[in-house]
Amino acid sequence: MQPIQQLERWLITSQATPSGRLYSAKAFRPLFPQLSRGAYRALLHRAEKRGLLERVCHGVYQFPGDPDKTGLILFHAAALLRASHFNYISLETALSDAGLISQVPISWITLVSTGRSAEVNCGRFGTIEFVHTERSIGEIASDLAYDPDRYLFRASPRLALSDMKRFNRSTIDLVQGFDDDFV
């Protein structure tokens, strides 16, 4: 069986989920140990051209036959992209979710990460912004809660506001309902 057919069969027979399936570029590698690095990259490219895989962002794909239906694809992609770093939802995204800031860009999420700062363009899905921190997890653990729907930790409003000040975010003036004594 040709590798492209093998990949298609595997994608079709994997179980469907409400959140769809996101895959890193490395996820299919164990299925094709015999392929060289170049041949494997060509396989992913062919799969994308044929519509077997849809590129969400650099190194992250979804199967169009089981797409994300939750609207949380950026969060899921962020968790996959930076799986080896500690990341949490904060800044404008956390404050918007808490109802404390109303003017945030559509299809843009902000996370604080122990990895490097970056903006990741996810095409039609939006943008993921990672803001680097050197703060230890122990310092902020009491202000974090795990969000199982997004596969990420989430900052409390107090931590998100503290992060806004710490990172000198220009949107801090849009925060409603908190005074300087809160942080």
Contacts in CASP RR format, 6 or more apart in sequence:
PFRMAT RR
TARGET T0000
AUTHOR 0000-0000-0000
METHOD contacts of the structure
MODEL  1
MQPIQQLERWLITSQATPSGRLYSAKAFRPLFPQLSRGAYRALLHRAEKR
GLLERVCHGVYQFPGDPDKTGLILFHAAALLRASHFNYISLETALSDAGL
ISQVPISWITLVSTGRSAEVNCGRFGTIEFVHTERSIGEIASDLAYDPDR
YLFRASPRLALSDMKRFNRSTIDLVQGFDDDFV
1 9 0 8 1.000
3 32 0 8 1.000
3 35 0 8 1.000
3 39 0 8 1.000
3 43 0 8 1.000
4 43 0 8 1.000
4 46 0 8 1.000
4 47 0 8 1.000
4 50 0 8 1.000
4 52 0 8 1.000
6 31 0 8 1.000
6 32 0 8 1.000
7 28 0 8 1.000
7 31 0 8 1.000
7 32 0 8 1.000
7 43 0 8 1.000
7 47 0 8 1.000
7 52 0 8 1.000
8 47 0 8 1.000
8 52 0 8 1.000
10 28 0 8 1.000
10 31 0 8 1.000
11 52 0 8 1.000
11 53 0 8 1.000
11 63 0 8 1.000
11 65 0 8 1.000
11 66 0 8 1.000
12 65 0 8 1.000
14 21 0 8 1.000
14 63 0 8 1.000
14 66 0 8 1.000
16 66 0 8 1.000
17 66 0 8 1.000
18 69 0 8 1.000
18 70 0 8 1.000
19 68 0 8 1.000
19 69 0 8 1.000
19 70 0 8 1.000
19 72 0 8 1.000
19 76 0 8 1.000
20 62 0 8 1.000
20 63 0 8 1.000
20 66 0 8 1.000
20 67 0 8 1.000
20 68 0 8 1.000
20 69 0 8 1.000
20 70 0 8 1.000
21 62 0 8 1.000
21 63 0 8 1.000
21 66 0 8 1.000
22 56 0 8 1.000
22 60 0 8 1.000
22 61 0 8 1.000
22 62 0 8 1.000
22 68 0 8 1.000
22 73 0 8 1.000
22 76 0 8 1.000
22 77 0 8 1.000
22 80 0 8 1.000
23 53 0 8 1.000
23 60 0 8 1.000
23 61 0 8 1.000
23 62 0 8 1.000
23 63 0 8 1.000
24 59 0 8 1.000
24 60 0 8 1.000
24 61 0 8 1.000
24 80 0 8 1.000
24 81 0 8 1.000
25 44 0 8 1.000
25 59 0 8 1.000
25 60 0 8 1.000
25 61 0 8 1.000
28 40 0 8 1.000
28 43 0 8 1.000
28 44 0 8 1.000
29 40 0 8 1.000
32 40 0 8 1.000
32 43 0 8 1.000
35 43 0 8 1.000
44 53 0 8 1.000
44 61 0 8 1.000
47 53 0 8 1.000
48 54 0 8 1.000
48 55 0 8 1.000
48 61 0 8 1.000
51 64 0 8 1.000
52 63 0 8 1.000
52 64 0 8 1.000
53 61 0 8 1.000
53 62 0 8 1.000
53 63 0 8 1.000
53 64 0 8 1.000
54 61 0 8 1.000
54 62 0 8 1.000
54 63 0 8 1.000
54 64 0 8 1.000
54 67 0 8 1.000
55 61 0 8 1.000
56 62 0 8 1.000
56 73 0 8 1.000
56 77 0 8 1.000
56 122 0 8 1.000
56 125 0 8 1.000
57 77 0 8 1.000
57 81 0 8 1.000
57 120 0 8 1.000
57 121 0 8 1.000
57 122 0 8 1.000
57 123 0 8 1.000
57 125 0 8 1.000
57 128 0 8 1.000
58 120 0 8 1.000
59 81 0 8 1.000
60 77 0 8 1.000
60 80 0 8 1.000
60 81 0 8 1.000
60 122 0 8 1.000
62 68 0 8 1.000
62 73 0 8 1.000
68 76 0 8 1.000
70 149 0 8 1.000
72 149 0 8 1.000
72 150 0 8 1.000
73 122 0 8 1.000
73 125 0 8 1.000
74 107 0 8 1.000
74 109 0 8 1.000
74 122 0 8 1.000
74 125 0 8 1.000
74 126 0 8 1.000
74 127 0 8 1.000
74 128 0 8 1.000
75 89 0 8 1.000
75 109 0 8 1.000
75 147 0 8 1.000
75 149 0 8 1.000
75 150 0 8 1.000
75 151 0 8 1.000
75 152 0 8 1.000
76 150 0 8 1.000
76 151 0 8 1.000
77 120 0 8 1.000
77 122 0 8 1.000
77 125 0 8 1.000
77 128 0 8 1.000
78 87 0 8 1.000
78 109 0 8 1.000
78 111 0 8 1.000
78 120 0 8 1.000
78 128 0 8 1.000
78 130 0 8 1.000
78 152 0 8 1.000
79 87 0 8 1.000
79 150 0 8 1.000
79 151 0 8 1.000
79 152 0 8 1.000
81 120 0 8 1.000
81 128 0 8 1.000
82 111 0 8 1.000
82 113 0 8 1.000
82 115 0 8 1.000
82 130 0 8 1.000
85 113 0 8 1.000
85 114 0 8 1.000
85 115 0 8 1.000
86 113 0 8 1.000
86 114 0 8 1.000
86 137 0 8 1.000
86 153 0 8 1.000
87 111 0 8 1.000
87 112 0 8 1.000
87 113 0 8 1.000
87 114 0 8 1.000
87 115 0 8 1.000
87 130 0 8 1.000
87 152 0 8 1.000
87 153 0 8 1.000
88 111 0 8 1.000
88 112 0 8 1.000
88 144 0 8 1.000
88 152 0 8 1.000
88 153 0 8 1.000
88 154 0 8 1.000
88 155 0 8 1.000
89 97 0 8 1.000
89 109 0 8 1.000
89 110 0 8 1.000
89 111 0 8 1.000
89 147 0 8 1.000
89 150 0 8 1.000
89 152 0 8 1.000
89 153 0 8 1.000
89 154 0 8 1.000
89 155 0 8 1.000
90 110 0 8 1.000
90 111 0 8 1.000
90 112 0 8 1.000
90 131 0 8 1.000
90 154 0 8 1.000
90 155 0 8 1.000
90 159 0 8 1.000
90 160 0 8 1.000
90 163 0 8 1.000
91 110 0 8 1.000
91 111 0 8 1.000
91 112 0 8 1.000
91 131 0 8 1.000
91 155 0 8 1.000
91 160 0 8 1.000
91 163 0 8 1.000
91 164 0 8 1.000
91 167 0 8 1.000
91 169 0 8 1.000
92 101 0 8 1.000
92 104 0 8 1.000
92 108 0 8 1.000
92 110 0 8 1.000
92 164 0 8 1.000
92 169 0 8 1.000
92 171 0 8 1.000
93 104 0 8 1.000
93 108 0 8 1.000
93 109 0 8 1.000
93 110 0 8 1.000
93 111 0 8 1.000
94 154 0 8 1.000
94 155 0 8 1.000
94 156 0 8 1.000
94 157 0 8 1.000
94 159 0 8 1.000
94 160 0 8 1.000
95 101 0 8 1.000
95 157 0 8 1.000
95 160 0 8 1.000
95 161 0 8 1.000
95 164 0 8 1.000
95 175 0 8 1.000
96 102 0 8 1.000
96 104 0 8 1.000
97 154 0 8 1.000
98 157 0 8 1.000
98 160 0 8 1.000
100 157 0 8 1.000
100 161 0 8 1.000
100 175 0 8 1.000
100 176 0 8 1.000
100 177 0 8 1.000
100 178 0 8 1.000
101 171 0 8 1.000
101 174 0 8 1.000
101 175 0 8 1.000
101 176 0 8 1.000
102 174 0 8 1.000
102 176 0 8 1.000
103 171 0 8 1.000
103 174 0 8 1.000
104 171 0 8 1.000
105 127 0 8 1.000
107 125 0 8 1.000
107 126 0 8 1.000
107 127 0 8 1.000
108 126 0 8 1.000
108 127 0 8 1.000
108 129 0 8 1.000
109 127 0 8 1.000
109 128 0 8 1.000
109 129 0 8 1.000
110 129 0 8 1.000
110 131 0 8 1.000
111 128 0 8 1.000
111 129 0 8 1.000
111 130 0 8 1.000
111 131 0 8 1.000
111 152 0 8 1.000
112 130 0 8 1.000
112 131 0 8 1.000
112 132 0 8 1.000
112 133 0 8 1.000
112 155 0 8 1.000
112 163 0 8 1.000
113 130 0 8 1.000
113 131 0 8 1.000
113 132 0 8 1.000
113 133 0 8 1.000
114 132 0 8 1.000
114 133 0 8 1.000
114 134 0 8 1.000
115 130 0 8 1.000
115 132 0 8 1.000
116 130 0 8 1.000
116 132 0 8 1.000
117 130 0 8 1.000
117 131 0 8 1.000
117 132 0 8 1.000
118 129 0 8 1.000
118 130 0 8 1.000
119 127 0 8 1.000
119 128 0 8 1.000
119 129 0 8 1.000
119 130 0 8 1.000
120 127 0 8 1.000
120 128 0 8 1.000
120 129 0 8 1.000
120 130 0 8 1.000
121 127 0 8 1.000
122 128 0 8 1.000
131 163 0 8 1.000
131 167 0 8 1.000
133 163 0 8 1.000
137 144 0 8 1.000
140 155 0 8 1.000
140 159 0 8 1.000
143 155 0 8 1.000
143 156 0 8 1.000
143 158 0 8 1.000
143 159 0 8 1.000
144 153 0 8 1.000
144 154 0 8 1.000
144 155 0 8 1.000
144 156 0 8 1.000
144 159 0 8 1.000
145 153 0 8 1.000
145 154 0 8 1.000
145 156 0 8 1.000
146 152 0 8 1.000
146 153 0 8 1.000
146 154 0 8 1.000
147 153 0 8 1.000
147 154 0 8 1.000
155 163 0 8 1.000
157 178 0 8 1.000
158 182 0 8 1.000
158 183 0 8 1.000
161 175 0 8 1.000
161 178 0 8 1.000
161 182 0 8 1.000
161 183 0 8 1.000
162 183 0 8 1.000
163 169 0 8 1.000
164 171 0 8 1.000
164 172 0 8 1.000
164 175 0 8 1.000
165 172 0 8 1.000
165 183 0 8 1.000
END
